[in-house]
Amino acid sequence: MTLILNCEKVYKTGGNNMKLLAITSCPNGIAHTYMAAEKLAKAAEKMGHEMKVETQGSIGVENELTPEDIQSADGIIIAADKQVDKSRFYGKRVLEDCDSSWKK
């Protein structure tokens, strides 16, 4: 299985729809955190995938991923320009994207 991400497409080659999780975060935690969350969720929905996005913004963590979410996920996407603790995703497929060029 191959997980492919850009901010307009999230899909799995060969197979059924996926349950995806994501974390978005930026240094200021204001606009870009939520812009990225919205783009990822819309892209997943457009492709027929289920997506839950945890935002780590200026007001703290919102829509926190639960252990049950993580256990049942096919993959986790981290779209962050700052450090995110990945220890809770041990054994899961994790795709990290720190390229903020899409925001321009």
Biopython code that builds the backbone (N, CA, C, O; Angstrom):
import numpy as np
from Bio.PDB.StructureBuilder import StructureBuilder

atoms = [
    (1, "MET", "N", (0.844, -1.162, 0.000)),
    (1, "MET", "CA", (0.000, 0.000, 0.000)),
    (1, "MET", "C", (0.897, 1.236, 0.000)),
    (1, "MET", "O", (1.914, 1.285, 0.691)),
    (2, "THR", "N", (0.507, 2.205, -0.770)),
    (2, "THR", "CA", (1.246, 3.455, -0.821)),
    (2, "THR", "C", (0.322, 4.582, -0.398)),
    (2, "THR", "O", (-0.778, 4.719, -0.933)),
    (3, "LEU", "N", (0.755, 5.378, 0.547)),
    (3, "LEU", "CA", (0.004, 6.544, 0.987)),
    (3, "LEU", "C", (0.609, 7.756, 0.318)),
    (3, "LEU", "O", (1.809, 8.004, 0.431)),
    (4, "ILE", "N", (-0.225, 8.515, -0.381)),
    (4, "ILE", "CA", (0.256, 9.673, -1.117)),
    (4, "ILE", "C", (-0.462, 10.900, -0.586)),
    (4, "ILE", "O", (-1.679, 10.884, -0.403)),
    (5, "LEU", "N", (0.290, 11.965, -0.339)),
    (5, "LEU", "CA", (-0.291, 13.184, 0.204)),
    (5, "LEU", "C", (0.234, 14.392, -0.527)),
    (5, "LEU", "O", (1.439, 14.533, -0.733)),
    (6, "ASN", "N", (-0.654, 15.243, -0.910)),
    (6, "ASN", "CA", (-0.333, 16.643, -1.095)),
    (6, "ASN", "C", (-1.558, 17.347, -0.575)),
    (6, "ASN", "O", (-2.527, 16.676, -0.220)),
    (7, "CYS", "N", (-1.572, 18.612, -0.512)),
    (7, "CYS", "CA", (-2.679, 19.281, 0.170)),
    (7, "CYS", "C", (-3.970, 19.270, -0.620)),
    (7, "CYS", "O", (-4.980, 19.789, -0.145)),
    (8, "GLU", "N", (-3.968, 18.706, -1.789)),
    (8, "GLU", "CA", (-5.193, 18.576, -2.561)),
    (8, "GLU", "C", (-5.626, 17.121, -2.710)),
    (8, "GLU", "O", (-6.791, 16.864, -3.013)),
    (9, "LYS", "N", (-4.727, 16.166, -2.506)),
    (9, "LYS", "CA", (-5.067, 14.760, -2.697)),
    (9, "LYS", "C", (-4.528, 13.921, -1.550)),
    (9, "LYS", "O", (-3.376, 14.075, -1.144)),
    (10, "VAL", "N", (-5.351, 13.051, -1.042)),
    (10, "VAL", "CA", (-4.935, 12.064, -0.055)),
    (10, "VAL", "C", (-5.547, 10.752, -0.513)),
    (10, "VAL", "O", (-6.769, 10.609, -0.512)),
    (11, "TYR", "N", (-4.725, 9.802, -0.899)),
    (11, "TYR", "CA", (-5.297, 8.538, -1.350)),
    (11, "TYR", "C", (-4.343, 7.374, -1.168)),
    (11, "TYR", "O", (-3.136, 7.537, -0.989)),
    (12, "LYS", "N", (-4.941, 6.191, -1.222)),
    (12, "LYS", "CA", (-4.197, 4.944, -1.125)),
    (12, "LYS", "C", (-4.258, 4.302, -2.499)),
    (12, "LYS", "O", (-5.331, 4.208, -3.094)),
    (13, "THR", "N", (-3.133, 3.866, -3.001)),
    (13, "THR", "CA", (-3.150, 3.188, -4.288)),
    (13, "THR", "C", (-3.551, 1.746, -4.061)),
    (13, "THR", "O", (-3.034, 1.083, -3.162)),
    (14, "GLY", "N", (-4.464, 1.268, -4.868)),
    (14, "GLY", "CA", (-4.878, -0.122, -4.808)),
    (14, "GLY", "C", (-5.573, -0.506, -3.538)),
    (14, "GLY", "O", (-4.913, -0.916, -2.583)),
    (15, "GLY", "N", (-6.877, -0.391, -3.484)),
    (15, "GLY", "CA", (-7.575, -0.856, -2.307)),
    (15, "GLY", "C", (-8.763, 0.004, -1.944)),
    (15, "GLY", "O", (-9.186, 0.880, -2.698)),
    (16, "ASN", "N", (-9.287, -0.275, -0.768)),
    (16, "ASN", "CA", (-10.487, 0.390, -0.286)),
    (16, "ASN", "C", (-10.178, 1.723, 0.370)),
    (16, "ASN", "O", (-9.023, 2.115, 0.536)),
    (17, "ASN", "N", (-11.254, 2.403, 0.737)),
    (17, "ASN", "CA", (-11.099, 3.678, 1.427)),
    (17, "ASN", "C", (-10.424, 3.475, 2.768)),
    (17, "ASN", "O", (-10.445, 2.385, 3.340)),
    (18, "MET", "N", (-9.831, 4.542, 3.252)),
    (18, "MET", "CA", (-9.028, 4.461, 4.459)),
    (18, "MET", "C", (-9.601, 5.302, 5.589)),
    (18, "MET", "O", (-10.357, 6.246, 5.364)),
    (19, "LYS", "N", (-9.225, 4.939, 6.806)),
    (19, "LYS", "CA", (-9.482, 5.770, 7.970)),
    (19, "LYS", "C", (-8.156, 6.454, 8.286)),
    (19, "LYS", "O", (-7.190, 5.806, 8.690)),
    (20, "LEU", "N", (-8.123, 7.760, 8.099)),
    (20, "LEU", "CA", (-6.898, 8.533, 8.294)),
    (20, "LEU", "C", (-7.027, 9.470, 9.481)),
    (20, "LEU", "O", (-8.112, 9.955, 9.801)),
    (21, "LEU", "N", (-5.913, 9.708, 10.112)),
    (21, "LEU", "CA", (-5.823, 10.699, 11.175)),
    (21, "LEU", "C", (-4.781, 11.719, 10.758)),
    (21, "LEU", "O", (-3.884, 11.416, 9.972)),
    (22, "ALA", "N", (-4.899, 12.918, 11.281)),
    (22, "ALA", "CA", (-3.902, 13.945, 10.984)),
    (22, "ALA", "C", (-3.719, 14.837, 12.197)),
    (22, "ALA", "O", (-4.610, 14.994, 13.031)),
    (23, "ILE", "N", (-2.533, 15.413, 12.262)),
    (23, "ILE", "CA", (-2.239, 16.471, 13.228)),
    (23, "ILE", "C", (-1.719, 17.646, 12.437)),
    (23, "ILE", "O", (-0.827, 17.499, 11.602)),
    (24, "THR", "N", (-2.281, 18.816, 12.700)),
    (24, "THR", "CA", (-1.776, 20.034, 12.073)),
    (24, "THR", "C", (-1.338, 20.996, 13.175)),
    (24, "THR", "O", (-1.964, 21.099, 14.230)),
    (25, "SER", "N", (-0.246, 21.689, 12.891)),
    (25, "SER", "CA", (0.292, 22.629, 13.866)),
    (25, "SER", "C", (1.276, 23.554, 13.179)),
    (25, "SER", "O", (2.003, 23.139, 12.277)),
    (26, "CYS", "N", (1.299, 24.798, 13.602)),
    (26, "CYS", "CA", (2.289, 25.743, 13.102)),
    (26, "CYS", "C", (2.834, 26.524, 14.296)),
    (26, "CYS", "O", (2.237, 26.492, 15.372)),
    (27, "PRO", "N", (3.953, 27.225, 14.127)),
    (27, "PRO", "CA", (4.566, 27.921, 15.259)),
    (27, "PRO", "C", (3.625, 28.884, 15.985)),
    (27, "PRO", "O", (3.648, 28.950, 17.214)),
    (28, "ASN", "N", (2.805, 29.625, 15.255)),
    (28, "ASN", "CA", (1.891, 30.562, 15.898)),
    (28, "ASN", "C", (0.576, 29.907, 16.288)),
    (28, "ASN", "O", (-0.104, 30.361, 17.208)),
    (29, "GLY", "N", (0.223, 28.837, 15.584)),
    (29, "GLY", "CA", (-0.988, 28.104, 15.919)),
    (29, "GLY", "C", (-2.267, 28.875, 15.679)),
    (29, "GLY", "O", (-3.259, 28.695, 16.386)),
    (30, "ILE", "N", (-2.238, 29.729, 14.685)),
    (30, "ILE", "CA", (-3.443, 30.523, 14.411)),
    (30, "ILE", "C", (-4.010, 30.068, 13.067)),
    (30, "ILE", "O", (-4.743, 29.080, 13.020)),
    (31, "ALA", "N", (-3.700, 30.743, 12.009)),
    (31, "ALA", "CA", (-4.348, 30.479, 10.713)),
    (31, "ALA", "C", (-3.911, 29.179, 10.050)),
    (31, "ALA", "O", (-4.761, 28.374, 9.670)),
    (32, "HIS", "N", (-2.611, 28.955, 9.903)),
    (32, "HIS", "CA", (-2.138, 27.819, 9.107)),
    (32, "HIS", "C", (-2.528, 26.475, 9.704)),
    (32, "HIS", "O", (-2.781, 25.523, 8.966)),
    (33, "THR", "N", (-2.580, 26.384, 11.010)),
    (33, "THR", "CA", (-3.002, 25.138, 11.659)),
    (33, "THR", "C", (-4.383, 24.731, 11.163)),
    (33, "THR", "O", (-4.613, 23.571, 10.821)),
    (34, "TYR", "N", (-5.281, 25.675, 11.129)),
    (34, "TYR", "CA", (-6.667, 25.398, 10.759)),
    (34, "TYR", "C", (-6.858, 25.317, 9.247)),
    (34, "TYR", "O", (-7.714, 24.572, 8.771)),
    (35, "MET", "N", (-6.078, 26.067, 8.498)),
    (35, "MET", "CA", (-6.119, 25.968, 7.038)),
    (35, "MET", "C", (-5.689, 24.574, 6.589)),
    (35, "MET", "O", (-6.326, 23.964, 5.730)),
    (36, "ALA", "N", (-4.616, 24.083, 7.171)),
    (36, "ALA", "CA", (-4.119, 22.748, 6.819)),
    (36, "ALA", "C", (-5.141, 21.676, 7.203)),
    (36, "ALA", "O", (-5.387, 20.745, 6.436)),
    (37, "ALA", "N", (-5.731, 21.809, 8.385)),
    (37, "ALA", "CA", (-6.739, 20.841, 8.831)),
    (37, "ALA", "C", (-7.914, 20.795, 7.859)),
    (37, "ALA", "O", (-8.394, 19.719, 7.502)),
    (38, "GLU", "N", (-8.366, 21.959, 7.440)),
    (38, "GLU", "CA", (-9.499, 22.027, 6.518)),
    (38, "GLU", "C", (-9.161, 21.417, 5.159)),
    (38, "GLU", "O", (-9.966, 20.680, 4.590)),
    (39, "LYS", "N", (-7.967, 21.724, 4.639)),
    (39, "LYS", "CA", (-7.563, 21.179, 3.335)),
    (39, "LYS", "C", (-7.432, 19.664, 3.381)),
    (39, "LYS", "O", (-7.878, 18.975, 2.463)),
    (40, "LEU", "N", (-6.830, 19.144, 4.432)),
    (40, "LEU", "CA", (-6.681, 17.696, 4.555)),
    (40, "LEU", "C", (-8.039, 17.009, 4.661)),
    (40, "LEU", "O", (-8.280, 15.999, 4.000)),
    (41, "ALA", "N", (-8.915, 17.550, 5.483)),
    (41, "ALA", "CA", (-10.236, 16.949, 5.661)),
    (41, "ALA", "C", (-11.033, 16.970, 4.353)),
    (41, "ALA", "O", (-11.688, 15.986, 4.010)),
    (42, "LYS", "N", (-10.978, 18.077, 3.632)),
    (42, "LYS", "CA", (-11.692, 18.178, 2.361)),
    (42, "LYS", "C", (-11.121, 17.221, 1.318)),
    (42, "LYS", "O", (-11.871, 16.598, 0.566)),
    (43, "ALA", "N", (-9.805, 17.106, 1.271)),
    (43, "ALA", "CA", (-9.176, 16.199, 0.311)),
    (43, "ALA", "C", (-9.551, 14.754, 0.611)),
    (43, "ALA", "O", (-9.862, 13.987, -0.301)),
    (44, "ALA", "N", (-9.522, 14.385, 1.881)),
    (44, "ALA", "CA", (-9.891, 13.013, 2.258)),
    (44, "ALA", "C", (-11.352, 12.731, 1.918)),
    (44, "ALA", "O", (-11.676, 11.671, 1.383)),
    (45, "GLU", "N", (-12.222, 13.674, 2.225)),
    (45, "GLU", "CA", (-13.647, 13.498, 1.926)),
    (45, "GLU", "C", (-13.871, 13.359, 0.423)),
    (45, "GLU", "O", (-14.646, 12.511, -0.018)),
    (46, "LYS", "N", (-13.199, 14.185, -0.350)),
    (46, "LYS", "CA", (-13.329, 14.149, -1.805)),
    (46, "LYS", "C", (-12.926, 12.788, -2.362)),
    (46, "LYS", "O", (-13.505, 12.314, -3.340)),
    (47, "MET", "N", (-11.937, 12.164, -1.738)),
    (47, "MET", "CA", (-11.449, 10.869, -2.189)),
    (47, "MET", "C", (-12.201, 9.701, -1.538)),
    (47, "MET", "O", (-11.913, 8.539, -1.826)),
    (48, "GLY", "N", (-13.160, 10.008, -0.665)),
    (48, "GLY", "CA", (-13.963, 8.960, -0.042)),
    (48, "GLY", "C", (-13.352, 8.353, 1.204)),
    (48, "GLY", "O", (-13.763, 7.274, 1.630)),
    (49, "HIS", "N", (-12.371, 9.029, 1.800)),
    (49, "HIS", "CA", (-11.731, 8.518, 3.007)),
    (49, "HIS", "C", (-12.301, 9.198, 4.243)),
    (49, "HIS", "O", (-12.801, 10.321, 4.181)),
    (50, "GLU", "N", (-12.216, 8.506, 5.345)),
    (50, "GLU", "CA", (-12.611, 9.066, 6.630)),
    (50, "GLU", "C", (-11.392, 9.768, 7.225)),
    (50, "GLU", "O", (-10.287, 9.227, 7.173)),
    (51, "MET", "N", (-11.576, 10.968, 7.791)),
    (51, "MET", "CA", (-10.440, 11.730, 8.327)),
    (51, "MET", "C", (-10.849, 12.420, 9.619)),
    (51, "MET", "O", (-11.905, 13.045, 9.705)),
    (52, "LYS", "N", (-9.997, 12.292, 10.610)),
    (52, "LYS", "CA", (-10.132, 13.059, 11.847)),
    (52, "LYS", "C", (-8.841, 13.842, 12.008)),
    (52, "LYS", "O", (-7.751, 13.282, 11.889)),
    (53, "VAL", "N", (-8.960, 15.140, 12.279)),
    (53, "VAL", "CA", (-7.785, 16.005, 12.385)),
    (53, "VAL", "C", (-7.702, 16.613, 13.776)),
    (53, "VAL", "O", (-8.640, 17.260, 14.243)),
    (54, "GLU", "N", (-6.573, 16.396, 14.426)),
    (54, "GLU", "CA", (-6.260, 17.055, 15.697)),
    (54, "GLU", "C", (-5.496, 18.326, 15.380)),
    (54, "GLU", "O", (-4.493, 18.284, 14.667)),
    (55, "THR", "N", (-5.954, 19.447, 15.896)),
    (55, "THR", "CA", (-5.220, 20.699, 15.704)),
    (55, "THR", "C", (-4.498, 21.050, 16.996)),
    (55, "THR", "O", (-5.040, 20.909, 18.092)),
    (56, "GLN", "N", (-3.276, 21.506, 16.841)),
    (56, "GLN", "CA", (-2.481, 21.960, 17.980)),
    (56, "GLN", "C", (-2.197, 23.432, 17.740)),
    (56, "GLN", "O", (-1.143, 23.808, 17.227)),
    (57, "GLY", "N", (-3.164, 24.254, 18.123)),
    (57, "GLY", "CA", (-3.108, 25.679, 17.849)),
    (57, "GLY", "C", (-2.761, 26.505, 19.072)),
    (57, "GLY", "O", (-2.326, 25.983, 20.098)),
    (58, "SER", "N", (-2.963, 27.797, 18.938)),
    (58, "SER", "CA", (-2.614, 28.735, 20.006)),
    (58, "SER", "C", (-3.484, 28.546, 21.246)),
    (58, "SER", "O", (-3.088, 28.938, 22.344)),
    (59, "ILE", "N", (-4.664, 27.948, 21.081)),
    (59, "ILE", "CA", (-5.531, 27.721, 22.237)),
    (59, "ILE", "C", (-5.414, 26.299, 22.781)),
    (59, "ILE", "O", (-6.211, 25.876, 23.619)),
    (60, "GLY", "N", (-4.410, 25.566, 22.295)),
    (60, "GLY", "CA", (-4.172, 24.208, 22.773)),
    (60, "GLY", "C", (-4.638, 23.166, 21.783)),
    (60, "GLY", "O", (-4.886, 23.466, 20.615)),
    (61, "VAL", "N", (-4.754, 21.937, 22.257)),
    (61, "VAL", "CA", (-5.140, 20.810, 21.407)),
    (61, "VAL", "C", (-6.660, 20.771, 21.300)),
    (61, "VAL", "O", (-7.376, 20.842, 22.298)),
    (62, "GLU", "N", (-7.127, 20.655, 20.069)),
    (62, "GLU", "CA", (-8.552, 20.504, 19.817)),
    (62, "GLU", "C", (-8.769, 19.229, 19.009)),
    (62, "GLU", "O", (-7.931, 18.851, 18.192)),
    (63, "ASN", "N", (-9.903, 18.572, 19.247)),
    (63, "ASN", "CA", (-10.263, 17.350, 18.534)),
    (63, "ASN", "C", (-9.178, 16.276, 18.712)),
    (63, "ASN", "O", (-8.771, 15.619, 17.754)),
    (64, "GLU", "N", (-8.729, 16.119, 19.947)),
    (64, "GLU", "CA", (-7.615, 15.216, 20.261)),
    (64, "GLU", "C", (-7.869, 13.792, 19.801)),
    (64, "GLU", "O", (-8.963, 13.255, 19.975)),
    (65, "LEU", "N", (-6.852, 13.192, 19.215)),
    (65, "LEU", "CA", (-6.931, 11.808, 18.766)),
    (65, "LEU", "C", (-6.908, 10.887, 19.978)),
    (65, "LEU", "O", (-6.039, 11.005, 20.842)),
    (66, "THR", "N", (-7.862, 9.976, 20.036)),
    (66, "THR", "CA", (-7.950, 9.048, 21.162)),
    (66, "THR", "C", (-7.138, 7.791, 20.857)),
    (66, "THR", "O", (-6.802, 7.536, 19.701)),
    (67, "PRO", "N", (-6.821, 7.006, 21.884)),
    (67, "PRO", "CA", (-6.156, 5.726, 21.627)),
    (67, "PRO", "C", (-6.967, 4.833, 20.677)),
    (67, "PRO", "O", (-6.390, 4.104, 19.870)),
    (68, "GLU", "N", (-8.283, 4.888, 20.770)),
    (68, "GLU", "CA", (-9.140, 4.096, 19.884)),
    (68, "GLU", "C", (-9.015, 4.582, 18.433)),
    (68, "GLU", "O", (-8.958, 3.776, 17.504)),
    (69, "ASP", "N", (-8.973, 5.918, 18.249)),
    (69, "ASP", "CA", (-8.777, 6.481, 16.911)),
    (69, "ASP", "C", (-7.481, 5.953, 16.310)),
    (69, "ASP", "O", (-7.444, 5.498, 15.167)),
    (70, "ILE", "N", (-6.426, 6.026, 17.103)),
    (70, "ILE", "CA", (-5.092, 5.632, 16.631)),
    (70, "ILE", "C", (-5.047, 4.140, 16.320)),
    (70, "ILE", "O", (-4.487, 3.733, 15.302)),
    (71, "GLN", "N", (-5.626, 3.338, 17.178)),
    (71, "GLN", "CA", (-5.619, 1.882, 16.986)),
    (71, "GLN", "C", (-6.294, 1.489, 15.680)),
    (71, "GLN", "O", (-5.821, 0.589, 14.986)),
    (72, "SER", "N", (-7.388, 2.148, 15.339)),
    (72, "SER", "CA", (-8.159, 1.753, 14.160)),
    (72, "SER", "C", (-7.733, 2.478, 12.878)),
    (72, "SER", "O", (-8.285, 2.207, 11.811)),
    (73, "ALA", "N", (-6.775, 3.380, 12.963)),
    (73, "ALA", "CA", (-6.365, 4.166, 11.791)),
    (73, "ALA", "C", (-5.495, 3.364, 10.835)),
    (73, "ALA", "O", (-4.688, 2.529, 11.243)),
    (74, "ASP", "N", (-5.685, 3.644, 9.541)),
    (74, "ASP", "CA", (-4.820, 3.060, 8.507)),
    (74, "ASP", "C", (-3.524, 3.841, 8.372)),
    (74, "ASP", "O", (-2.508, 3.291, 7.948)),
    (75, "GLY", "N", (-3.551, 5.114, 8.729)),
    (75, "GLY", "CA", (-2.358, 5.936, 8.631)),
    (75, "GLY", "C", (-2.553, 7.281, 9.298)),
    (75, "GLY", "O", (-3.678, 7.738, 9.499)),
    (76, "ILE", "N", (-1.443, 7.904, 9.636)),
    (76, "ILE", "CA", (-1.451, 9.201, 10.304)),
    (76, "ILE", "C", (-0.629, 10.176, 9.487)),
    (76, "ILE", "O", (0.482, 9.864, 9.058)),
    (77, "ILE", "N", (-1.181, 11.358, 9.277)),
    (77, "ILE", "CA", (-0.490, 12.418, 8.557)),
    (77, "ILE", "C", (-0.157, 13.525, 9.553)),
    (77, "ILE", "O", (-1.031, 13.994, 10.282)),
    (78, "ILE", "N", (1.099, 13.937, 9.581)),
    (78, "ILE", "CA", (1.502, 15.052, 10.426)),
    (78, "ILE", "C", (1.918, 16.190, 9.509)),
    (78, "ILE", "O", (2.922, 16.107, 8.802)),
    (79, "ALA", "N", (1.129, 17.249, 9.534)),
    (79, "ALA", "CA", (1.417, 18.438, 8.729)),
    (79, "ALA", "C", (1.717, 19.560, 9.712)),
    (79, "ALA", "O", (0.822, 20.289, 10.138)),
    (80, "ALA", "N", (2.987, 19.684, 10.062)),
    (80, "ALA", "CA", (3.356, 20.602, 11.130)),
    (80, "ALA", "C", (4.699, 21.265, 10.842)),
    (80, "ALA", "O", (5.621, 20.651, 10.306)),
    (81, "ASP", "N", (4.772, 22.523, 11.214)),
    (81, "ASP", "CA", (6.028, 23.264, 11.117)),
    (81, "ASP", "C", (6.717, 23.345, 12.473)),
    (81, "ASP", "O", (7.684, 24.088, 12.641)),
    (82, "LYS", "N", (6.219, 22.580, 13.438)),
    (82, "LYS", "CA", (6.862, 22.522, 14.745)),
    (82, "LYS", "C", (6.851, 21.076, 15.233)),
    (82, "LYS", "O", (6.185, 20.225, 14.645)),
    (83, "GLN", "N", (7.569, 20.806, 16.279)),
    (83, "GLN", "CA", (7.734, 19.451, 16.802)),
    (83, "GLN", "C", (6.402, 18.887, 17.292)),
    (83, "GLN", "O", (5.660, 19.553, 18.014)),
    (84, "VAL", "N", (6.111, 17.647, 16.886)),
    (84, "VAL", "CA", (4.920, 16.928, 17.324)),
    (84, "VAL", "C", (5.378, 15.599, 17.913)),
    (84, "VAL", "O", (6.177, 14.890, 17.301)),
    (85, "ASP", "N", (4.876, 15.259, 19.097)),
    (85, "ASP", "CA", (5.224, 13.993, 19.740)),
    (85, "ASP", "C", (4.592, 12.840, 18.969)),
    (85, "ASP", "O", (3.369, 12.726, 18.903)),
    (86, "LYS", "N", (5.428, 11.992, 18.389)),
    (86, "LYS", "CA", (4.944, 10.874, 17.581)),
    (86, "LYS", "C", (4.931, 9.553, 18.340)),
    (86, "LYS", "O", (4.588, 8.523, 17.760)),
    (87, "SER", "N", (5.289, 9.554, 19.604)),
    (87, "SER", "CA", (5.413, 8.297, 20.353)),
    (87, "SER", "C", (4.096, 7.531, 20.438)),
    (87, "SER", "O", (4.118, 6.303, 20.530)),
    (88, "ARG", "N", (2.971, 8.199, 20.411)),
    (88, "ARG", "CA", (1.686, 7.498, 20.503)),
    (88, "ARG", "C", (1.322, 6.768, 19.214)),
    (88, "ARG", "O", (0.338, 6.029, 19.173)),
    (89, "PHE", "N", (2.118, 6.974, 18.158)),
    (89, "PHE", "CA", (1.843, 6.344, 16.869)),
    (89, "PHE", "C", (2.770, 5.167, 16.574)),
    (89, "PHE", "O", (2.874, 4.733, 15.427)),
    (90, "TYR", "N", (3.434, 4.657, 17.586)),
    (90, "TYR", "CA", (4.364, 3.546, 17.398)),
    (90, "TYR", "C", (3.668, 2.395, 16.680)),
    (90, "TYR", "O", (2.584, 1.965, 17.076)),
    (91, "GLY", "N", (4.301, 1.907, 15.627)),
    (91, "GLY", "CA", (3.771, 0.785, 14.871)),
    (91, "GLY", "C", (2.782, 1.175, 13.781)),
    (91, "GLY", "O", (2.303, 0.313, 13.045)),
    (92, "LYS", "N", (2.476, 2.445, 13.670)),
    (92, "LYS", "CA", (1.540, 2.926, 12.653)),
    (92, "LYS", "C", (2.311, 3.561, 11.499)),
    (92, "LYS", "O", (3.454, 3.991, 11.653)),
    (93, "ARG", "N", (1.661, 3.607, 10.351)),
    (93, "ARG", "CA", (2.237, 4.308, 9.205)),
    (93, "ARG", "C", (2.050, 5.800, 9.419)),
    (93, "ARG", "O", (0.928, 6.283, 9.568)),
    (94, "VAL", "N", (3.158, 6.521, 9.434)),
    (94, "VAL", "CA", (3.124, 7.963, 9.679)),
    (94, "VAL", "C", (3.790, 8.669, 8.515)),
    (94, "VAL", "O", (4.900, 8.327, 8.106)),
    (95, "LEU", "N", (3.095, 9.653, 7.995)),
    (95, "LEU", "CA", (3.635, 10.499, 6.939)),
    (95, "LEU", "C", (3.784, 11.892, 7.511)),
    (95, "LEU", "O", (2.815, 12.499, 7.966)),
    (96, "GLU", "N", (5.012, 12.394, 7.485)),
    (96, "GLU", "CA", (5.270, 13.732, 7.994)),
    (96, "GLU", "C", (5.522, 14.676, 6.843)),
    (96, "GLU", "O", (6.306, 14.376, 5.943)),
    (97, "ASP", "N", (4.861, 15.813, 6.870)),
    (97, "ASP", "CA", (5.054, 16.836, 5.840)),
    (97, "ASP", "C", (5.333, 18.153, 6.531)),
    (97, "ASP", "O", (4.441, 18.743, 7.141)),
    (98, "CYS", "N", (6.557, 18.610, 6.438)),
    (98, "CYS", "CA", (6.940, 19.876, 7.049)),
    (98, "CYS", "C", (7.130, 20.963, 6.000)),
    (98, "CYS", "O", (7.614, 22.050, 6.313)),
    (99, "ASP", "N", (6.755, 20.677, 4.767)),
    (99, "ASP", "CA", (6.911, 21.648, 3.690)),
    (99, "ASP", "C", (5.758, 22.629, 3.730)),
    (99, "ASP", "O", (4.619, 22.266, 3.438)),
    (100, "SER", "N", (6.040, 23.851, 4.085)),
    (100, "SER", "CA", (4.983, 24.853, 4.195)),
    (100, "SER", "C", (4.782, 25.637, 2.908)),
    (100, "SER", "O", (4.063, 26.636, 2.905)),
    (101, "SER", "N", (5.399, 25.205, 1.820)),
    (101, "SER", "CA", (5.294, 25.959, 0.576)),
    (101, "SER", "C", (3.863, 25.995, 0.043)),
    (101, "SER", "O", (3.512, 26.921, -0.688)),
    (102, "TRP", "N", (3.036, 25.020, 0.387)),
    (102, "TRP", "CA", (1.654, 24.980, -0.084)),
    (102, "TRP", "C", (0.843, 26.148, 0.456)),
    (102, "TRP", "O", (-0.194, 26.489, -0.113)),
    (103, "LYS", "N", (1.297, 26.771, 1.546)),
    (103, "LYS", "CA", (0.534, 27.837, 2.179)),
    (103, "LYS", "C", (0.655, 29.163, 1.430)),
    (103, "LYS", "O", (-0.098, 30.100, 1.697)),
    (104, "LYS", "N", (1.593, 29.242, 0.500)),
    (104, "LYS", "CA", (1.845, 30.506, -0.187)),
    (104, "LYS", "C", (0.831, 30.777, -1.251)),
    (104, "LYS", "O", (0.902, 31.805, -1.924)),
]
sb = StructureBuilder()
sb.init_structure("model")
sb.init_model(0)
sb.init_chain("A")
sb.init_seg("    ")
for serial, (resi, resn, name, xyz) in enumerate(atoms, 1):
    if name == "N":
        sb.init_residue(resn, " ", resi, " ")
    sb.init_atom(name, np.array(xyz, "f"), 0.0, 1.0, " ", f" {name:<3s}", serial, name[0])
structure = sb.get_structure()
